[in-house]
Amino acid sequence: MLLTFDSIIIQTSSGFHFNCFPEFLTPYHLPNLIFYIQVHNFPFHYRHIKSVQANLWILSPTLIFLFSSKIQAKSTSIESGNMGGAGESSTGGCGSGEVGRFAVHVIRGRWFSVYASFLIMVGAGATYLFGIYSKEIKSSMGYDQSTLNLIGFFKDLGANVGVPAGLIAEVTPTWFVLLVGSALNFSGFFMIWLAVTGQIAKPKVWQICAYICVGANSQNFANTGALVTSVKNFPESRGVMLGLLKGFVGLSGAIMTQIYFAVYGNDSKSLILLIGWFPAAISVVFVFTIRTMKVVRQPNELRVFYHFLYVSVALAVFLMVMTILEKQLAFPRAAYAGSVTVVCALLFLPLVIAIRQEFAPWNQQKQQDDSPSEITIEKPQAVESKLVALPPTSSPNREGKSNSPSCFTTIFQKPPRGEDYTILQALLSIDMSILFLATLFGLGSSLTAIDNLGQIGESLGYPTKTISSFVSLVSIWNFFGRVFAGFLSEALVAKWKFPRTLMLTLVLLLLCVGHLMIAFPISGSVYVASVILGFSFGAQLTLLFTIISELFGLKYYSTLFNCGQLASPLGTYVLNVKITGMFYDNEALKELAKKGMTRLSVNELTCLGVRCYRKSFIILAAGTFFGALVSLILVIRTRQFYKGDIYKKFKEETKPSEINMASASTVDGR
């Protein structure tokens, strides 16, 4: 082992002086490196030096860098037998300390950060439960369907306008982003719960809209804090990572439904309270474990993600079985408590996988540190003086400032696809405009259908528990759509250069079928439509966010990620409030007129029959088909890009290596 370094003297608070090297000044390596050098200097005091090394973890050294100088020495060898005997005596009684250090290592590792992101995503999909508790808002406040759809629009507006979250994430650490999101989530939904339960004076419509917009906007902070950070930590597995994380968002509705039945029974008003405190609590618990870390590419990275996938699929299948059984049987609260117990156990399995991934490198590193069989320090060759005459101090800075172009002058000087675009370059590009139009109709129509699913089931005569099953099916198949789009599209891109944009087109065509099944319902068609709606909606989100990261780079991904979904609330407003809500109310008024009644005769405006949503969903299907045709333009524009190696940039920057302690070091101190 050849070591040639500059020596640095370090003084601890207890007065000891040690030699160490600037390349390895990390909390983990410092004691072992000090041990190596001192064994070299004092070979006959190995046992005492080993004891000092074992206790250095708690000496709390005050590092004072005094000077740096060249060191030179000749090689020294220590018999391995003596090393073994001393090692046994020095490690005795330190088991609890090793466990504690390993726990800290796991918590600060990339894989625990992924696990924490999974749990935060579990609470980030509460907005998809609007179909369950919207009827409580409608009945307790006396709203008609158009007013309820207006509230649903503001819910979608808050959930999709994530630009503020992205801009905040550009200049603040991740923990601050997560804390802001948890505060918004609790305050928004808690105020709605107070209004629905009558504990405050009846608020005006605009106040309810503001409350739900604030509460829903919190999910953008969760997405930006957890999802964007995870993509940056695993840039070459971004499709898989996005699929998993957005998949847990899709399961969020079904998971929270089980918790709601177990804790509160069949009280829909209490569901609003659960949505308020549960996601906020998760973000607060894991606020400091999610941060951008140094990327160390691992050969088995994809295999680990597949293990996460198997656990998440098992969770989704269990939730789907529970949803079916709940429709057939009358479940007591104790049965729901057992269901939640199984859900929690499955949610903890990814933690076991994360610990396993961190244990192997920890054990390997520990063995290397405890086995200093031979250390050789040789005299470095004479090095010529590196002093170079420097130009005037102010010249580089002034020249750099004068040569750096303004962001406004480079708007139309776009880099090649896959490189880092500026925010303005990306937003004003043709590719982003095409994505905007496609998601305007795709995500807009999907959210419109999901938000009206409760009223759709009611209009077709389904009981309340069956309507809850529709919402759960959407949530579960939302998960399958997200992970399917992430894993399958990643495999197709890697093996056959299949454009991810073409998969987006196919998903939009599938969504058209789901809309038509609601427009022309037959026996059981709403079940199938719920599956198609959930799958298509989830797949669109994963594909959209992955395509944005591939076409425009990761430098400003926090902002571009949130800009990509701005079309969704606009599409929801037009398709949901102005079209679907209007047609529904018109059909309801016609029914009242046939009965000789007026709008003032009833508190709640309700429509029953297949006519309530037929016209609106025909329009939704037509708009989605137009979005699919528009997305074909992007397929043609990006076909050459996907034929190349879209991850070449990251493969050049990070070489494959085994996991080491550097995987726990942060880039920006977050």
N, C-alpha and C positions, 0 to 999 in steps of 0.2 A: 504494500500500500504506500503510495508516494504522496506526501503532503508537502506543499510549498505555499506558505501563506505569510501575510503580514501579521505580526504579533501585536495584540492589544492587551494592555494590563487592565484588569477589572478589580475594583476594590469593593468588598461587601460591607454591609453594615456592622459585621462582627470583626472586621479588621483583617480578614484574610486577603491575600493578593493572588490572583490567578492569571494565567495567560490564556487567551482565546483568540478566535478568528472572526473578522467582521462578516464573512460569508454565512456563518451559522449562528448569529446572535438571535436565536428564537428561544422562547421559554422552554421548549421541549428538549432541544439539542444542547443547550448551554451546560447543564451538569455533566453530561457524558463527554463533551469535548474537553472540558476542564479536567475531567478524570484522566483522559488519554494523555494529555500533555504532562500532568503531574506524575503519572506513572513513569513516563519517559525520564523525567528529571530525578525522580526518587524511586528507583526500581526496588529498593529493599524495604520500602514503607507502603507496599501495595495495600495491605489490610487496612491501615489507617486512612489512606487516601480514599479507598472504597467506602469507608464509613462516612467520610466527609461528603462524598458524592451522593450517598443515600439520603443524607439530611439536608443537602443543598436546596431541596424543593421548598423547605420551610424557613430558609435563612433570610428571605426577603432582601436580596442584594440590591444595593444602591449603585447603579452602574455609573462609574466615572471614567470616561475615556481620557487617559492621560497623554499617551503619545503612541505613535505607530512607527515601527522600525523593522528592518529586515532581520530574520532569525536564521541561524544556521546551526546544524547539529549533525551528528553521525547516527547511523541506525542503531537501535537497541531492541533486543528481543526479550520476551518474558515467557517462561515455560508455561505451556498450557495447563499442566497439572496443578501448578500453584494458583493459576487463575481460577480453576474450577473450585478448589477448596475455599479460596477467599470469597468467591461469589456466593457459595452456599451460606457462609457465615454472615455475609453482609445483607442478604436479602431476607433473612428471617425476621418475621414480625412486621413486614411491610406490605402484606396482602391487601389490607384495607386501603392503603395509600395507592396501590396499583389500580384497584377497582375505581377509586375516586378519579384518578387521572384518566382512566379509560372512559369513564362516564363523561368527563369534560371533553375528551377527544371526540366521542360520538356526537355529543350535542353541538359541537362546533364544526362537525363534518358536513360534507355536501349531501350525503344520503339522508341524514336526519333533517336537513333543510328541505329535502324533497318530501319527506314524510309530513313535516309540519305544513308544507304547502298543500298536501292532500287534504288535511283536516280543515284548513282555512277555506279551501274550495268547497268542502262539504257544507259550510255555512253560507257560501256566496251565491247559492241558487234559490234563495227564499222567494225571490220575485216570481218564480214560476208557480208558486202556490196561490197566486191571485185568483185562479178559478175556483178555489175552495172558499176563501174568506170574502170574496167580492159580494156574494149574496148577503152576507151580514152587513156590509157597508150599505148596500142598496136598500135593504129592508129597514135598518135602524135609522137611516137618514132620510128615507122616503124619496130616493132618487129614481128617475126613469133610466132606460137603457142608454140613451145618449149621454146623460151625465155620468153614468158609470163608465162608459167607454172613454169619456174625457179624462176621468181619473186614471183609467188604465193607460191612456196615452202619456200622462205625466209620470206614471210609474215606469213606462218604457223609455221616456225621455231621460229620466234620472239614471236608469240602468245603462243607457247607451252613450250618454254624453260624458265621456271619461277624459276629455282633453285637460280639464283642471287637474285631475289626478296624475296624468302623464307629465304635465309641466311641473307639478310639485315634486314628482319623483326625480326629475332631472336635476334638481338643486338641493334635495334633502335626502337623508338616509332612509332606508327601507322601513325601519321601525317607526319613524314619524308618519310615513304614509299609512301604515297599518293602524296606528292609533287614531288618526283622523277618520279613517273608515269605520272603525268600531264606534266612535262617538257619533258619527252621522247615522249609522244603522240604528243604534239604540234610541236616539232622540226622535227620529222620524217615526218609527213604528210604535214607539211607546205613546206618542201623542195620538196616533190613530186609535190605539187600544183605549185610551182614556175617553176619546170621543164616542167610539162605538158602545162602550159600556155605560155611557152617560155620566161619567165622573167629572166631566167638565161641560160647560155650556156648549150647545150644538154649534160647531164651527161652520163657517161659510164654505161654499164649494171650493173657492180658491185656496182656502187654508188646508183643506183635506188634500188638494192637489199638491200643495207645497210640502206637506208632511210626507206624502208617499214618494215625491220626487227626491227629497233629501234622503229618506231611508233607502230607496233603491239605488241612489248614486253611490252609496257606500260600497257596493259590490265592485265598482271600478277601482276603488282604492285597494280592495283585496286582490283583484286581478292584477293590478299594476305591481303591487308589492310582492306577491307570491309568484304569479305566473311569469311575468317579465324577468324577474330575477332568476327563476329556474331555467328559462330558455337561455339566458346569458351564461349560466353555469354549465349547461350541456348544449353548446351550439350545434354540434354535429348530430344530435338526436332531437332536434326541435320539434319535428313532426310527431314523434312518439311522445315526447314530453307534453306537448300541447294537447294531444289526444287524451292522455291520462288525466291531466289536471282539469281540462274541460269536461272529461267524463265524470269526475267526482262532482263537478258542479251539476251535471245532469242528474246524478243520483241524489242530490241534496233534497229535492222535493219529496222523494219517496222516504228517505231517511227521517226527515223532519216530520213527515206524516205519521210514521211509526212512533216517534217520540211523543208527538202530540196526543195520539190516542192512548198511550201508556200513562202519560202524566196528567192530562186534562180530560180524558174521555172524549165525548163527541161534542165538545164546546168549541165552535168555530171562532168565537171571539177570543178565547184563550190562545188560539193558534197565532193570532197577531202578536200577542205578548211574547210567545216563544220565538217568533221571528225577530223580535226586538232584542232579546237578551242573549240568545244562544250564539249567533255568529259573532257578536261583539266580544263575548267571553273567550271564544277560541282565538281570536286575533290578539287579545291581550295576553293570553297564556304563552303564545309562541312568537311574541313580537320581536324578541332579540335573537331568534335562531335563524331567521331568514335574511340573508345578505349575499351580495355578490362576492364570489370566491375565485381564487386562482384556478384556472382550468387545467386539470391534469387528465389527459385522455386515457381511458382504461380499455383494455382489449375486451373485457367481458361486460361492457356497459349495456349493450343491447339485451344481453341475456338477463341482466338484473331487471330491466324494464319489463321484460316479458313475465318475470315472476310477479312484479307489481300488477301486471295485466291479469294474470290468473286469479289473484286475490280479488281484484275489483270485479271481474266477471262472476266469481262465486258470490260476491255480495249482491250484484245486480240480479242474478238468478234467484237468490233467496228472497229478495224483495219482490220479485215478480211472482214467485210462488205464494208469498204472503198476501199479495194483492188479490190473487185468484181465490185463495181460501177465504179471505175476508168477504168476498162477494157471495160465496156459497154458504158460509157458516156465520153464526152470531158469536163474535169473539168477546169474552169478558176482558176487563182491564188487566187481569193477571196474565192472560195469554199475550197481550200486547207487551207487557213487561218482559216476558220471556223472549219475545221477538226482538226487543231492543237490546237485550243481553247478548243475543247472537250477533246482532249488527255491530255492537261495540267490540266483541271479540274479533270479528272479521276486520274491523277498522284498525285493530292493534297488530294484525299480522304484518303489514308493511313495516312496522317498527322493528319486528324481529328480523326482517330482511335487511333493514338498514344497519342494525347492530352487527349482523353477520358480515356484511360488507366491510365494516370498519374494524372488525376483530382481526382478520387475517393480516392486514398491513400493520396494525398495532403490534401483533405478536411477532411478526417478522422484524419490525424495527427494534423491538425490545430485545430480541435475540442478538441482533447486530450490535446494539449498544452494550450488552452484557458480556460480549465475547471479544475483547480487544486482544486477539492472539498475537498480533505483531504490528508494530507501528514503526514506520520508517520515515524519518524526516531528513531530507537531503538538502545540501546547500544549493540554492538556486544559482543558475549561471548568471554571470555578470550581465546586468541589464544597462543598456545605454540610457543616459539621462533622457527623461521624457519631457523636460521643460521646453516649452515652445513659446516663442514670443506671441503674445496675445494681442489682438487688435484692440482699439479703444473700447471700453466697457459698454458704452452707449450705442455703439454701431449696430450690433446684432439685433438688439431690441427695436431700434428705430427702423432698421431695414425690414425686419419681420413685420412690423405693424404697417409699414408703407406698402409692402408687397402682398399682404393678405387681402384678398378681394372681399367685398361686402357680400352678405348673403343674398342681397337683392340683385346684384350683378351676375350671380351664378345660377339664377333660377332656371334659365333655359340652357345652361351648360351642364347637362345631366351626365353623370358617370354611367358606365355600363351597368346592366342589370346585375344585381348581386352585390355591388359595391355600396358603400354607405352614402345614401342620399341625405341632403339636408331636409328639414321639415317642409320648406316651401317647394323644393324641387319635387318631393314626393307628392304633395297635395295637388300641385298643378300639372302633374304628368297625365298622359293619356291613359296609362294603365290604371292609375288610381281612379280616374273618372269612370272607366268601365266597371271596376269593382263597385263603385258607388251606385251605379245604375242597377247592377245585378243584385246587390244586397238591398236596394230600395224596395224591390218587389219580392225578393226571396225571403229575407228576414222580416220585412214588414208584413207580408201575408202570413208567415209562420206565427209571429207574435199575435196577430189579429185572431187567428184560429185558436191559439192556446188560451188567450185571454177570454174568449167567448165560449170556451168548452163547457163551463158550468151551465150557461144559459142554453147552449145547444142541447145538452142532455135533458134539461128541464123542458125545453120546447118539444122534444121527442118523447116525453113521458117517462124518462128513466128516474128511479128513486135516488135519494141523496147519496146513499152509500155507493151506488153504481157510478154516479158522477165523480165521486172521489177516486174510484177505480180508474176512470178515464184520465184524471190528472196524474195519478201514480204511473199509469202506463206511458204517458208522455214523458214523465221524468226518467223512467227506466230506459226507454228506448232513445231518449235524448242522450243518455250515457253511451249506449251501444253505437249510436251514430258518431259520437265524438271520438271514441277509441277506435272504431272501425276506420274512420277517415284518417286518423293519425297514423295508425300502424300499417294499414293497407296502402295508403298513399305513399308512405315512406318506403315500403318494400317495392312498390311499382316504380317509383322514381329511381331507386338504387339499382334494380335489376333490369328493368325494361325501358327506363327513361320515359315513363308514362307521365305526361304533364299533369300536375296537380290541378291546373285550371280546367282541364277536361273533366276531371272527376267532379268539380263544382257544377259544371253544366249538367252532368248526369243526375246529380242530387236534386237540382231544380226541376228537372223533368219528372222525377219521382214525386216531388212535392205537389205537382199539378194533379197527379192521380189522387192524392189524399184530399185535396180540396173538392174534387169532383165527387168523391164518395160521401162527403157531407152535403153537397148540393143536391145529390140524388140518393138519399139514404135508403138502404134495405135492411133487413133483419141482421143485426150484428155488425153493420158496416162502420158504426162509430168506433167500435173497438179497433178494427183494422185501421181506420183513419187516424186514431190516436197514436197507434204504433208508427205509422208513416210520418205523421207530423213531428213526433218526438225525434225520430231517427233523422229526418231531413234537416230539422232545425239544428240539432247537435252537430251533424256533419258539416253544415254550412259554416258554423262558427270556427271549428277547427281548421277547415280549409282556408277560410278567409285570413285568419291570423297567421297561419303558416306561409301563405302566399305573400303576404305583406313583408314578413321577415326575410323571405328569399329574394324578393324583387328589389327591396329598398334598404336592406342591411339592418344591423342591430344597433348602430350607434345612437339613433334617436327612436328606438323601438318603443320605449315607454310612451311617447307621444303618438307615434304613427299607429301603434296598436289600438289606441283609443279613438283616433281619428277614423280608423277603418270602419267603425260601427256607427258613425254619425248618421248614415242613411237610414238606419233602422227606425229611429223615432219619427223621422219625417214620413217614411212609408207607413208606419203604424197610425199616425195621425190621419193621413188621407184615407187609408183603407179601413181603419177601425172606426174612427169617429165620424168621418164624413160620408162613408159608404155603408159599412155594416150596421152601425148604430142607427143611422137614418132609416134604412130599409126595415130593420127590426121594429122600430117605433111605429112606422107607418102601418105595418101588418097588425101590430097590437091595437092601434087606433081603429082599424077596420073591424077587428073583432068586437071592440067595445061598441062601435056604431051599430053592428048587427044586433047587439043586445039592448040597444036603446040607451046606452050610457055614454058619458063623456070622460075626458081625462080627469076632471075634478071629482069624479065619482069614486075613484080608486086611489089608494095610497101608493101602490106599486104597479107600474105598467109592465104587464107580462103578456108574451105572445106564445101560443101553443099551436104546433103543427109543422109540417115540412116546409111550408111557404116562408117561415120566419127568416131563414138563412139561405134560401135557394138562390135568389138573384145575386146577393152579395158574394157568395162563394163561387159562382160562375165568373164574376169579375175578378176575384182573387186568382182563380186558375188561369184566366187569360193574362193577367199581369205577370204571374210567375213564369208563364211560357215565354213572354216577351223578355223577361230577365235572363232566361236560359239562352235565347238567341243572341242577346247582347254579350253574354259571357263567352260565346263562341269566338267573338272577335279577339278577346284576350288569349284564347287558346292558339289562334293563328299567330298572334304577335309574339308569344313566348315559346313557340315550339322549338326554336333553335337554342334558346337558353336552357331548356330542360334536357336537351340532347347532350349537353356538356356536363362537367362535374360541378354541381352547384355548391359543393362543400370544399372545393379545392383550396380556397382561401384559409379555412380553418385547419385543414390538414397540414398546410405548410407552417402555420403558426404554432401548432401543438403537435409534438411527436408522441407516438404511442409509448406509454410507460406504465409501470406498475403503480399501484396506489402508494403514496407516501404521505408523510406528515404535511407536505406542502399543500395537500388538498384542503386542509383546514385553515390555511392562511387567507386573509381577505385582501381584495384589491384596493378597495377604497375605505377600509376601516369601518364598514357598516356592520 
